[in-house]
Amino acid sequence: MTFNVVFEGRDFSRITQPPLSLKVECMRWTAFGGAQQAQVRAYGSPASLEALADWLRCPVVIYNALDMPVWWGYLHGVSVFGEMGAVSTSLEGMANRVAVYHTCLAPLDQPAESNLTAWADDGTSQARYGVIEKVIRRAHIDDSYALQLRDLSLAQLKDTQVKLQLQAMGHPGQALLDCRGWMQTLAWKTWQTTAGMIANTVGQDGTQVLGSSTAYARLAQSIQNGTALNVNSVDVRVRRQGNPIDNLALAVQADSGGQPSGTDLRSASVVGSSLEKERYPWVRFSFSKPVSMAAGTPYWLVLTRSGSYSGSDHYVVGVDEKLSYPDGTFRIYNASVSAWAPRTPTCDLIFRVLGVRETSLQLADIFAAGSQFLSGLELRVNSGVSTPPYAVGMGSCLTEFERLLRLGTVNTA
């Protein structure tokens, strides 16, 4: 079958075609994004073949004999053959936006903090090819080392990468074009979001009793998030004191004048006797169905016991007296005076609020963050599958997009 290969300008405009003879050798498609890869053999003069390196990232459309487009993408790499082998010029390994994710220097007996530098950009390269991000990972370096590594890497990677390939499969007067589908450009952007979690997970620095007397009838921590979130569970650090025979409950309540409203939006409980006595492990309170939290709106996590107060049999909650959580406050409810009051000294609860988001909506989020050349995303059905959107691994948008696609829908057999 005869195919016609047509180049377009980087802005998708019509342009004069290169003076070459082009033969399609193979085309591939995938269910996860359509056109994936095509290889095209080019024949022409040495000058016209060498000039193909200037066409990188230009759109490529392949038409069949009926003049119907059957494959579309962009020129990713070019290998020009000579007597000694081939000179390959490619976008592979290129990056014009670089950051360094590293663990900082720390004593051998202490955990090392992790840090991500600010991004460094090369605007000229980005205007020519689009934004291609790279996160470089290193262990046990200081901030100045990380910044120098970032800037040096950007200087080395901002331009197309050129390699000499000996014993390449080709002859002088030929070039092999590596074309990629547009979906592959989602791999050029990294995906990181903390939208699926609200948390204060610093090291424990203090404790607070709960349910030992009317003075400590309930504990509450206010929280809020910058984006809407459907919360399905909350974790806190807590242990039992003595042998309580009731349940420990956690509820989510709306805010009313700077304190819990008193009405549970959702609640869950654990059996008190199941808790540990000596340490403060994470204890999960899972709701029967998620509770919706609006963006920028304060809510309260309220802890209480279901049984009677007891000085010998009650609960002890881990807190943070360094006040590491800036978006909320901690309160204690005194049942004797029916009032909420601050703790002395002040603290924050140590907690993790875990949310879920439908995967179809997450796909839209990832597409919006990673798409530079695709015209749009059409979601014909909602997946009905909800997972935590939290992701800090700095993987590519393409990797995360395909991972969610593989989960299918709630009706997938």
Secondary structure, 3 states (H helix, E strand, C coil): CCCEEEEECCCCCECCCCCCEEEEEEEEEECCCEEEEEEEEEECCHHHHHHHHHHCCCEEEEECCCCCEEEEEEEEEEEEECCCEEEEEECCCCCCEEEEEEECCCCCCCCCCEEECCCEECHHHHHHHCCCEEEEEECCCCHHHHHHHHHHHHHHHCCCEEEEEECCCCCCCEEEEEEEEHHHHHHHCEEEECCCEEEECCCCECEEEECCCHHHCEEEEEECCCCCEEEEEEEEEEEEECCCCCEEEEEEEEECCCCEEEEEEEEEEEEHHHCCCCCCCEEEEEEEEEEEECCCCCEEEEEEECCCCCCCCEEEEEEECCCCCCCCCEEEEECCCCEEEECCCCCEECEEEEEEEEHHHHHHHHHHHHCCCCCCCCCCCCCCCEECCCEEEEEEHHHHHHHHHCCCCCCCC
